Amino acid sequence: MSKVIDQRRLADLIIKPIVTEKATLQLEDNKYVFDVRPEATKPEIKAAIELLFDVKVTGVNTARMPRRKKRVGRFMGFKAQVKRAVVTLKEGDSIKLFPDV
């Protein structure tokens, strides 16, 4: 049984692209890194990237990032937990992360 994906919810699954040294090196292999909501599944992430950026996704790898402690004054808490997704695009497709200024 295939689950019907609600297109209105897809845009909310992607939180932000990750621009770190490691993520920038992966751009050479046509892999892009995004923070996504923890409840997002691989088919939903694939559909969201294809819908938002008009590209063809060939693979999605995900990992849950560890919770980080956050101190506010004398109170300890945790930052919100996110899932990290590494999205591989079809050869020739690309996402413009840095618009021309």
Order of alpha helices (4+ residues) and beta strands (2+ residues): alpha-beta-alpha-beta-alpha-beta-beta-beta-beta
